[in-house]
Amino acid sequence: MDRRDLLKFIGAATGVAFVSSHSFAWDDHAPVSLASTGFTESDVALFNEMAEVIIPQTDTPGAKAANVGQIITVLVADCYPAVIQKAFVDGIQAIRERAVKDYGKDFLLLSGQERLALFSTLDKEANAYNRENHINDYIASERPSRWEPGSEGPVPHHFTLLKQLTLFGFFTSRPGATQVLRYVAIPGRYDGAYPFKKGDKAWAT
């Protein structure tokens, strides 16, 4: 699965086109300095816990094992315009407040079932919000300044942003690409008739 196919997959999974094409520059092996992102270790830990609800560990690694939380900090800081950065940060706080409102405790204190129920509700709300605000149409518009200062255009629902970042971060990480997908570092010749059995994993390359 190349990154173009991955972005299509993310769009299909979230109902919204992936927000930033700049994330093609993400390098899983590049050193990460949290100081340059404006996030903290506590933020990374929180993002990992939230991402694990979206991609839990089964017989293959989950989002936490891939340290998706750290990947999220870099993508948000380096690839999102300020308007979307604010929507994401405010959205994370909104999720924590929603946990307190619905369950009487912070997100990190929720049980696994409570986290899943909360995220299922947020996913439905996000899909409805994105449809009502024609988010896909807005993202597809050719106005390069759609989220520049002064723009009044709508932004995707914050849960959609979290879900997209989780999917992209996980499937471009080493565990996601090599243990969940099938990966060949240097693919061989093109073979249009390569045998495929039902249930085979998709290719990461």
Secondary structure, DSSP 4 states (H G I P E B T S, - for coil): --HHHHHHHHHHHHSS--S-GGGGG--TTS---GGGTT--HHHHHHHHHHHHHHS--SSS--TTTTTHHHHHHHHHHHHS-HHHHHHHHHHHHHHHHHHHHHHSS-GGGS-HHHHHHHHHHHHHHHHHHHHHTTHHHHHHS--TTTTSTT-------HHHHHHHHHHHHHHTSHHIIIIISB--SS--S--TT----TTPPPB--
